[in-house]
Amino acid sequence: MNINVIIFSKNRAAQLELFIRSMKKFFKDFSSNEIKILYKTSNSFFEEGYEKLKKIHSDDNIIYFKESENFKNSLIQLFDKNQKHTVFFVDDNVFKEPFSFNDDEFKHFDINDDILCLSLRLHPRLTYCYPASIDMKTPNFLNDKNVFLWRGLYGDYGYPLSLDGHIYKTSNIIFYILNYNYNGPNSLESQMASSPVLIPKMMCYNKSIIINNPINKVQNFNNNIHGSITVEYLNGQFLEGKIIDLTPFEGFENRSCHQEIQINFI
């Protein structure tokens, strides 16, 4: 399967290690795809975390690419416009359910051009949007593939252009990557969301494949709600040889795409 898999990361080697480990367990096509990581550090303390991470996950198909002074140029270097599909992740995502490009859901998305994205973070029973602090209503699904019309919906059901686990056909988003002015993942997503592609449908799995665990914040672009476990603490624990336990995330029944989950070190 031809797909761009790009992960954005800043100062979160410990959380990224958990995400990679969860990918290896639940993403069935992990080893047959290039996993591109665009990362940034604030100082040598966090740099040391990524150097440790590279030793733990030294797989040949993982590409670690340190961001240059220009985020857009760095992303364009990693972005392969010839890949049919593209998915972006962030380093506080965690895989919690199995996923494969051989899934019926992916095959359905692949052959239907009126579906803008296949969301790995949505499912049909979400009731709350964490970033907006609002309750959500389940969409009216059009078929048994969980396809729905997204325009006019509240919260995450009405937010198709996300850099947080949505799979796109590359041809539908390449214009944003090449032509918009942005300096980080949040500014890119904000601009994409403000002028969405007018393709009417989205779809999702019966269970969220990934979840975002918003226990901290590493950007200053917006004032997103987040928890209080600092990146400094997590990086320090990681450098001492500890990793975050994946067990609490496995099969977790989430009511929101973003949901704070207790961190346990092992």
C-alpha positions, 0 to 999 in steps of 0.5 A: 500500500502506498501511503505517507505515514508522518508523525510530528513530535516535540520534546516528547521522546517518552510519549513517542516511544509509547506510540511507536510501540503501540504501532508495532503491536496494533498496526499490522502493516507497520514493517512494510511502510516507511514511518517518518518522524519529524521531530524538534527539541528545545535543548540537549536534555530533550535531544538526549531523549530522542537519541535514546529513542533511536536506539530502542526503535532502530528499525530500518523502516523508521526515518527520524528527521530533525526539523530545520529552522523552517517547518514547512520545508522540512515537511515537504522534504518528507512528504511524498506526493506520489503516495496515494494516501497520507496519514499524520499522527502526533506523539501523544497518540496511542494505538489501542485497536488493530488496524490494517490496510486490508480492513474492509473499512480502508478498502471502502474508503479507497474506492469512494471519492466522496469520502474525504477521510477515514478517521482512526480516532472517531467511533460511532459512540463518542459523546464529548469533544475534549478540546472544545469542552462540548457534548457531541451527538452521534451522526446519522450514519449512511451505511454499515461502514460508518459513513456520514455527512460531516458538514454542520456537525459539532465537535470532532464529527464535524472536523475532517481536516485533522493531523491526528489520525485521519487518512486522506487521499494525497491528492485531496490535501497536497495543495495545503502542504505545498502552498499554504504558509505555516510554521508548525503542525498546529498552524497547518491544521488550523489553516486546513480546517478553516478552508476544508475540501468540499468532499461531503463524507467522512467515515470511521471504525466501530471502535477508535483505533487510536486515542490522544492522551492530552497530558501536556502541551508543547506548542504555543499556537493555541491554548488547548486544554491539557493535563499536568504531567510535564514533558520534563518529568516524562523525559527524565523518567525515560532517560532513567530507563523507564517506559510508559505502560501500554496496558491501560490503553489497550482496548480502552473504551473512550468517550472522546477522541482526546481523553486523559489516561493515567500514566504508569511507568514500567 
